[in-house]
Amino acid sequence: GQNIDQPTEMTATEGAIVQINCTYQTSGFNGLFWYQQHAGEAPTFLSYNVLDGLEEKGRFSSFLSRSKGYSYLLLKELQMKDSASYLCAVRDAGNNRKLIWGLGTSLAVNP
Amino acid sequence: DTEVTQTPKHLVMGMTNKKSLKCEQHMGHRAMYWYKQKAKKPPELMFVYSYEKLSINESVPSRFSPECPNSSLLNLHLHALQPEDSALYLCASSQDPSGGLEQYFGPGTRLTVT
């Protein structure tokens, strides 16, 4: 079956670093995405990994290990506006148009 | 222009009404998507259009009818909906119909069925 796991909730302090993990078991793999979604708004694209390793984009970085079925999103220098839900999604190798979504991690950044 | 627009932002309709949701993108993307999202849940794929042809229908009830008049527009026609269909309806597009890179999402239409 297809399964993506991420923590339901996380809390962190402004200015700190937080790592949100995502593990997946899917029948195929053709890339992993991280999206950010603020309450009541649409998801916005953060990162895409298809090869093993770390992708850095400003304060956000994403890591992928295909052999372990594991990814993480690293957020540095946290700001209050980073309070949001973070969704991990895997692209189905059998059907490249379809994303398999995790349930999301709700991150609360406190002052 | 990296924007996907959706109208209306909010919609309240009765179970006997007929209404349509509209989505537009001018990024030259050839794949467009409809998703349904309930509170605290991830987006749930409904339909995918590739080069203006319906390529995926995720067993969506026939009371939802998609239409892609041209490569920039995507509509979702609603008829005889149920209260449980109340949700945020998201449109998205991506560059490459074979999967391509990221999907860009519109702001969504908040639908309430009474």
Interface residues (C-beta under 8 A of the other chain):
Chain A: N30 G31 F33 G40 E41 A42 P43 T44 F45 Y48 L87 A89 R91 N95 N96 R97 K98 L99 W101 G102 L103 G104 S106
Chain B: A31 Y33 K40 K41 P42 P43 L45 V48 S50 S55 I56 L88 L90 S94 P97 S98 G99 G100 L101 E102 Q103 Y104 F105 G106 P107 G108 R110
